[in-house]
Amino acid sequence: MPKVNRFNELHLETAHSRIHGAEYSLLNADKTQDFLGRDIVCFGIPFSTGDHANLGTNKAPNAVRESSIYYASDMYPYPSHYDLRRVADGGNLYPSLPTDTARNCLLDLRNQVREKLSQDDFRPVFIGGDHTLPYATLAALSEHLQESLAVLHFDAHPDSGNFEEINQGTFMYDLSTSGHIDAEHSFQFFIRNDVHTEGEYRHITDKFRIFDTFAMHGALRQDGFDNLVKEVKQVIGSRPVWISFDVDAFDAAYAPATTIPMHNGATSEEVATLFLKLSTAGLNVVGGEVVELIPDLDVPTKTTCGLAARVMRDIAYLTHLALPKRH
């Protein structure tokens, strides 16, 4: 059996206290607005543009807080643990005028995220909300760092539509053309909609490196994602990396509680294996987000909420590995 170290005990003790009445929090971290000495700060953004299918992503942040006690209280299968004392739950962010246009609400949220980032030297991890979130999160961090971000995008859909109005299927196009996303060094995993037609890709052909679901299944069978992760590292190098994870990247059998559940997606084993392999690649992960979780569709088991909490924990872990060592 692997040795349980002190930090793992702290994870378990904290989760145990939450089960017995302590307040729920993202990844079981302290709820605080004082980010001094925190390496990672988690935020909820319960914002939705009004998805055309299955409303309710605004309830995801609090649902993931509740699920964290069960699904973010240990670090298996990773060989080490992030120090929970250096992680914080910074609460939820809301548009100042929630009845304003989606574009203005997201710009307001972007300014809020930039203000939070200016408070101290930490890396952010978010739970949405729908997949318009990167207009606030990714864009704010790119502007804060004054650098385009390479993106690891997990999704059933390319989200690279070019439409007049912002929606949950446009961020990859818009933020690439605006310079926030470094498209030529970005990857998309488990895409299975509009892959073999021009569709949403007609405006940005040959920019992203796309691994559809069958390619991902094959990569796991071939070598457990070793070559894929090697390619990711070769292409991205030391560039800052953002992880954007749509819950519908999972097969609908694993994650039914999402905006558009899609068959033939990722298994939980595939996602866990890929994150484990990515943790050995030495990527400069500067943060990330989980989006498109609808807790009301996740009854009675709450397994999708658990997966979302687990993926958020995985993003935090990869972010922790990339942090400069503090003295």
Secondary structure as a PSIPRED ss2 file (coil, helix, strand):
# PSIPRED VFORMAT (PSIPRED V4.0)

   1 M C   1.000  0.000  0.000
   2 P C   1.000  0.000  0.000
   3 K C   1.000  0.000  0.000
   4 V C   1.000  0.000  0.000
   5 N C   1.000  0.000  0.000
   6 R H   0.000  1.000  0.000
   7 F H   0.000  1.000  0.000
   8 N H   0.000  1.000  0.000
   9 E H   0.000  1.000  0.000
  10 L H   0.000  1.000  0.000
  11 H H   0.000  1.000  0.000
  12 L H   0.000  1.000  0.000
  13 E H   0.000  1.000  0.000
  14 T H   0.000  1.000  0.000
  15 A H   0.000  1.000  0.000
  16 H H   0.000  1.000  0.000
  17 S H   0.000  1.000  0.000
  18 R H   0.000  1.000  0.000
  19 I H   0.000  1.000  0.000
  20 H C   1.000  0.000  0.000
  21 G C   1.000  0.000  0.000
  22 A C   1.000  0.000  0.000
  23 E C   1.000  0.000  0.000
  24 Y C   1.000  0.000  0.000
  25 S C   1.000  0.000  0.000
  26 L H   0.000  1.000  0.000
  27 L H   0.000  1.000  0.000
  28 N H   0.000  1.000  0.000
  29 A C   1.000  0.000  0.000
  30 D E   0.000  0.000  1.000
  31 K E   0.000  0.000  1.000
  32 T C   1.000  0.000  0.000
  33 Q C   1.000  0.000  0.000
  34 D C   1.000  0.000  0.000
  35 F C   1.000  0.000  0.000
  36 L C   1.000  0.000  0.000
  37 G C   1.000  0.000  0.000
  38 R C   1.000  0.000  0.000
  39 D C   1.000  0.000  0.000
  40 I E   0.000  0.000  1.000
  41 V E   0.000  0.000  1.000
  42 C E   0.000  0.000  1.000
  43 F E   0.000  0.000  1.000
  44 G E   0.000  0.000  1.000
  45 I E   0.000  0.000  1.000
  46 P C   1.000  0.000  0.000
  47 F C   1.000  0.000  0.000
  48 S C   1.000  0.000  0.000
  49 T C   1.000  0.000  0.000
  50 G C   1.000  0.000  0.000
  51 D C   1.000  0.000  0.000
  52 H C   1.000  0.000  0.000
  53 A C   1.000  0.000  0.000
  54 N C   1.000  0.000  0.000
  55 L C   1.000  0.000  0.000
  56 G C   1.000  0.000  0.000
  57 T H   0.000  1.000  0.000
  58 N H   0.000  1.000  0.000
  59 K H   0.000  1.000  0.000
  60 A H   0.000  1.000  0.000
  61 P H   0.000  1.000  0.000
  62 N H   0.000  1.000  0.000
  63 A H   0.000  1.000  0.000
  64 V H   0.000  1.000  0.000
  65 R H   0.000  1.000  0.000
  66 E H   0.000  1.000  0.000
  67 S H   0.000  1.000  0.000
  68 S H   0.000  1.000  0.000
  69 I H   0.000  1.000  0.000
  70 Y H   0.000  1.000  0.000
  71 Y H   0.000  1.000  0.000
  72 A C   1.000  0.000  0.000
  73 S C   1.000  0.000  0.000
  74 D C   1.000  0.000  0.000
  75 M C   1.000  0.000  0.000
  76 Y C   1.000  0.000  0.000
  77 P C   1.000  0.000  0.000
  78 Y C   1.000  0.000  0.000
  79 P C   1.000  0.000  0.000
  80 S C   1.000  0.000  0.000
  81 H C   1.000  0.000  0.000
  82 Y C   1.000  0.000  0.000
  83 D C   1.000  0.000  0.000
  84 L H   0.000  1.000  0.000
  85 R H   0.000  1.000  0.000
  86 R H   0.000  1.000  0.000
  87 V E   0.000  0.000  1.000
  88 A E   0.000  0.000  1.000
  89 D E   0.000  0.000  1.000
  90 G E   0.000  0.000  1.000
  91 G E   0.000  0.000  1.000
  92 N E   0.000  0.000  1.000
  93 L C   1.000  0.000  0.000
  94 Y C   1.000  0.000  0.000
  95 P C   1.000  0.000  0.000
  96 S C   1.000  0.000  0.000
  97 L C   1.000  0.000  0.000
  98 P C   1.000  0.000  0.000
  99 T C   1.000  0.000  0.000
 100 D C   1.000  0.000  0.000
 101 T C   1.000  0.000  0.000
 102 A H   0.000  1.000  0.000
 103 R H   0.000  1.000  0.000
 104 N H   0.000  1.000  0.000
 105 C H   0.000  1.000  0.000
 106 L H   0.000  1.000  0.000
 107 L H   0.000  1.000  0.000
 108 D H   0.000  1.000  0.000
 109 L H   0.000  1.000  0.000
 110 R H   0.000  1.000  0.000
 111 N H   0.000  1.000  0.000
 112 Q H   0.000  1.000  0.000
 113 V H   0.000  1.000  0.000
 114 R H   0.000  1.000  0.000
 115 E H   0.000  1.000  0.000
 116 K H   0.000  1.000  0.000
 117 L H   0.000  1.000  0.000
 118 S C   1.000  0.000  0.000
 119 Q C   1.000  0.000  0.000
 120 D C   1.000  0.000  0.000
 121 D C   1.000  0.000  0.000
 122 F C   1.000  0.000  0.000
 123 R E   0.000  0.000  1.000
 124 P E   0.000  0.000  1.000
 125 V E   0.000  0.000  1.000
 126 F E   0.000  0.000  1.000
 127 I E   0.000  0.000  1.000
 128 G E   0.000  0.000  1.000
 129 G C   1.000  0.000  0.000
 130 D C   1.000  0.000  0.000
 131 H C   1.000  0.000  0.000
 132 T C   1.000  0.000  0.000
 133 L H   0.000  1.000  0.000
 134 P H   0.000  1.000  0.000
 135 Y H   0.000  1.000  0.000
 136 A C   1.000  0.000  0.000
 137 T H   0.000  1.000  0.000
 138 L H   0.000  1.000  0.000
 139 A H   0.000  1.000  0.000
 140 A H   0.000  1.000  0.000
 141 L H   0.000  1.000  0.000
 142 S H   0.000  1.000  0.000
 143 E H   0.000  1.000  0.000
 144 H H   0.000  1.000  0.000
 145 L H   0.000  1.000  0.000
 146 Q C   1.000  0.000  0.000
 147 E C   1.000  0.000  0.000
 148 S C   1.000  0.000  0.000
 149 L E   0.000  0.000  1.000
 150 A E   0.000  0.000  1.000
 151 V E   0.000  0.000  1.000
 152 L E   0.000  0.000  1.000
 153 H E   0.000  0.000  1.000
 154 F E   0.000  0.000  1.000
 155 D C   1.000  0.000  0.000
 156 A C   1.000  0.000  0.000
 157 H C   1.000  0.000  0.000
 158 P C   1.000  0.000  0.000
 159 D C   1.000  0.000  0.000
 160 S C   1.000  0.000  0.000
 161 G C   1.000  0.000  0.000
 162 N C   1.000  0.000  0.000
 163 F C   1.000  0.000  0.000
 164 E C   1.000  0.000  0.000
 165 E C   1.000  0.000  0.000
 166 I C   1.000  0.000  0.000
 167 N C   1.000  0.000  0.000
 168 Q C   1.000  0.000  0.000
 169 G C   1.000  0.000  0.000
 170 T C   1.000  0.000  0.000
 171 F H   0.000  1.000  0.000
 172 M H   0.000  1.000  0.000
 173 Y H   0.000  1.000  0.000
 174 D H   0.000  1.000  0.000
 175 L H   0.000  1.000  0.000
 176 S H   0.000  1.000  0.000
 177 T H   0.000  1.000  0.000
 178 S C   1.000  0.000  0.000
 179 G C   1.000  0.000  0.000
 180 H C   1.000  0.000  0.000
 181 I E   0.000  0.000  1.000
 182 D C   1.000  0.000  0.000
 183 A H   0.000  1.000  0.000
 184 E H   0.000  1.000  0.000
 185 H H   0.000  1.000  0.000
 186 S C   1.000  0.000  0.000
 187 F E   0.000  0.000  1.000
 188 Q E   0.000  0.000  1.000
 189 F E   0.000  0.000  1.000
 190 F E   0.000  0.000  1.000
 191 I E   0.000  0.000  1.000
 192 R C   1.000  0.000  0.000
 193 N C   1.000  0.000  0.000
 194 D C   1.000  0.000  0.000
 195 V C   1.000  0.000  0.000
 196 H C   1.000  0.000  0.000
 197 T C   1.000  0.000  0.000
 198 E C   1.000  0.000  0.000
 199 G H   0.000  1.000  0.000
 200 E H   0.000  1.000  0.000
 201 Y H   0.000  1.000  0.000
 202 R H   0.000  1.000  0.000
 203 H H   0.000  1.000  0.000
 204 I C   1.000  0.000  0.000
 205 T C   1.000  0.000  0.000
 206 D C   1.000  0.000  0.000
 207 K C   1.000  0.000  0.000
 208 F C   1.000  0.000  0.000
 209 R E   0.000  0.000  1.000
 210 I E   0.000  0.000  1.000
 211 F E   0.000  0.000  1.000
 212 D E   0.000  0.000  1.000
 213 T H   0.000  1.000  0.000
 214 F H   0.000  1.000  0.000
 215 A H   0.000  1.000  0.000
 216 M H   0.000  1.000  0.000
 217 H H   0.000  1.000  0.000
 218 G H   0.000  1.000  0.000
 219 A H   0.000  1.000  0.000
 220 L H   0.000  1.000  0.000
 221 R H   0.000  1.000  0.000
 222 Q H   0.000  1.000  0.000
 223 D H   0.000  1.000  0.000
 224 G C   1.000  0.000  0.000
 225 F C   1.000  0.000  0.000
 226 D H   0.000  1.000  0.000
 227 N H   0.000  1.000  0.000
 228 L H   0.000  1.000  0.000
 229 V H   0.000  1.000  0.000
 230 K H   0.000  1.000  0.000
 231 E H   0.000  1.000  0.000
 232 V H   0.000  1.000  0.000
 233 K H   0.000  1.000  0.000
 234 Q H   0.000  1.000  0.000
 235 V H   0.000  1.000  0.000
 236 I H   0.000  1.000  0.000
 237 G C   1.000  0.000  0.000
 238 S C   1.000  0.000  0.000
 239 R C   1.000  0.000  0.000
 240 P E   0.000  0.000  1.000
 241 V E   0.000  0.000  1.000
 242 W E   0.000  0.000  1.000
 243 I E   0.000  0.000  1.000
 244 S E   0.000  0.000  1.000
 245 F E   0.000  0.000  1.000
 246 D E   0.000  0.000  1.000
 247 V H   0.000  1.000  0.000
 248 D H   0.000  1.000  0.000
 249 A H   0.000  1.000  0.000
 250 F E   0.000  0.000  1.000
 251 D C   1.000  0.000  0.000
 252 A C   1.000  0.000  0.000
 253 A C   1.000  0.000  0.000
 254 Y C   1.000  0.000  0.000
 255 A C   1.000  0.000  0.000
 256 P C   1.000  0.000  0.000
 257 A C   1.000  0.000  0.000
 258 T E   0.000  0.000  1.000
 259 T C   1.000  0.000  0.000
 260 I C   1.000  0.000  0.000
 261 P C   1.000  0.000  0.000
 262 M C   1.000  0.000  0.000
 263 H C   1.000  0.000  0.000
 264 N C   1.000  0.000  0.000
 265 G C   1.000  0.000  0.000
 266 A E   0.000  0.000  1.000
 267 T C   1.000  0.000  0.000
 268 S H   0.000  1.000  0.000
 269 E H   0.000  1.000  0.000
 270 E H   0.000  1.000  0.000
 271 V H   0.000  1.000  0.000
 272 A H   0.000  1.000  0.000
 273 T H   0.000  1.000  0.000
 274 L H   0.000  1.000  0.000
 275 F H   0.000  1.000  0.000
 276 L H   0.000  1.000  0.000
 277 K H   0.000  1.000  0.000
 278 L H   0.000  1.000  0.000
 279 S C   1.000  0.000  0.000
 280 T C   1.000  0.000  0.000
 281 A C   1.000  0.000  0.000
 282 G C   1.000  0.000  0.000
 283 L C   1.000  0.000  0.000
 284 N E   0.000  0.000  1.000
 285 V E   0.000  0.000  1.000
 286 V E   0.000  0.000  1.000
 287 G E   0.000  0.000  1.000
 288 G E   0.000  0.000  1.000
 289 E E   0.000  0.000  1.000
 290 V E   0.000  0.000  1.000
 291 V E   0.000  0.000  1.000
 292 E C   1.000  0.000  0.000
 293 L E   0.000  0.000  1.000
 294 I C   1.000  0.000  0.000
 295 P H   0.000  1.000  0.000
 296 D H   0.000  1.000  0.000
 297 L H   0.000  1.000  0.000
 298 D C   1.000  0.000  0.000
 299 V C   1.000  0.000  0.000
 300 P C   1.000  0.000  0.000
 301 T C   1.000  0.000  0.000
 302 K C   1.000  0.000  0.000
 303 T H   0.000  1.000  0.000
 304 T H   0.000  1.000  0.000
 305 C H   0.000  1.000  0.000
 306 G H   0.000  1.000  0.000
 307 L H   0.000  1.000  0.000
 308 A H   0.000  1.000  0.000
 309 A H   0.000  1.000  0.000
 310 R H   0.000  1.000  0.000
 311 V H   0.000  1.000  0.000
 312 M H   0.000  1.000  0.000
 313 R H   0.000  1.000  0.000
 314 D H   0.000  1.000  0.000
 315 I H   0.000  1.000  0.000
 316 A H   0.000  1.000  0.000
 317 Y H   0.000  1.000  0.000
 318 L H   0.000  1.000  0.000
 319 T H   0.000  1.000  0.000
 320 H H   0.000  1.000  0.000
 321 L H   0.000  1.000  0.000
 322 A H   0.000  1.000  0.000
 323 L C   1.000  0.000  0.000
 324 P C   1.000  0.000  0.000
 325 K C   1.000  0.000  0.000
 326 R C   1.000  0.000  0.000
 327 H C   1.000  0.000  0.000
